Amino acid sequence: MTTLLDSASRNPQHNLELELWDLQALEEFEARASRAQPKLLRVGAHLYSAMALDQLLARLAQFEKLSRVVVADDRVYDRDMPSVEMSFKSAFPRAQLQWNSDGVIAGKHGR
């Protein structure tokens, strides 16, 4: 599921929030060739686990104006949290990183 405030099509300069729950949502957003530059990006657990982290960050690099990135950590092993955090902070140095949970089945919070 992709969620982007409707105002994006009218004014791409608004403080937009973009939620990408899975790979399909990312692909749909990319296919629209949107000029929108969200300030907040939420990466869902299904999207996080859909590809290698370096590939995910490369595809998310289009969002240059992020001030906040929220990542669902359901499928991030506890031992990997510090390195994943460093990767996101390196990819988005101006953005604040926050963790949350989707509560997915077979994830560490939805056991």
N, C-alpha and C positions, 0 to 999 in steps of 0.2 A: 504494500500500500504506500503510495506517495501522497504526502499532504504538503501542499504549498498554498499559502494564502492567495486568494483569488486576485488580489490587487497586483500580483506580479505581472500579469499581462498588460495592465494599464500603466503601471509605474514601477519599473524594475529597481528603483532606488529605495523603495520602502524597506523597512527593517523586517525582512522576511524570515520565516522559520520553515525549514524543510525537514521532513521526516521521511527517511528511506528505510523501510522495514526489511526489505529483502532485495535480491538481485533484480527481480522483475521491476521493482519500483525504480531502481537506479537506471535500468535500461529504458524504461518509459520516460523518465526525466531527460535522459540523454537524447532520445529520439525526438523529443519536442524541440530540441536545440534552443532551449530557453536562454534568454539573456539575463535571467534573474540571478542575483548574487545574494543569497541568503546570509544573514548575520548569525543565525543559529542553525546548526546541522545536527540532526539526531540520527545516529547509525544504529539500526536494530540488530538484534542477535543473529537473525537469519542472514542479513547482508554481511555482517562481520565474518561469518563462517562460510560464506559462499566462495571465497577465493583467498589466496595468500595475502597477508597483510600488505606487503609491498605493492601488489597489484591493486588492492583496494585503495591505498593511499594515492597511487598514481591516478586512478580514476576520479578520486575526490579532489584532486589538485585544482580542478576548475573553479572551486569555490574559494576564491582568493580573499574575500572580504569577511571571513568568519571572525566573530568575536567570541563565539562559544561553540564547543563541540561536545555533544552528549553521546556516550557510547554505552550500549547495553553490554554488560560484561558476562552474561549468562554462559557464553561459550569461550570465555577467556579463562584459561587455567590460572588459579591463584599464583602459581610460581611465575607465570608469564606477565602478570599485571604490570610490574615495573618496566619491562622492556616494551610492552605495548604502549604504555603511557608515554615513554620517551619517544617512540616512533610517531605518535600523534602530535606530540608537542613539537617535534622537529618539523613535521609536515605543515603544521599550522602554528607558527611561533607567536602570532598575535592573539591566538584564541585561548580562552580558558577551557580546560578539559574537565568534564564531569563524568562520573560513572552512574549508571542506573541499571535497572533490570527489566527484561520483558517477561520474566517468569515462564519461559518456554519449557515444555516437557523435554527431558534429557539435558537440561541446562543446570548449572550449579544451584540456581535458586528455585527451580521448579521440579526438583527431584521427586 
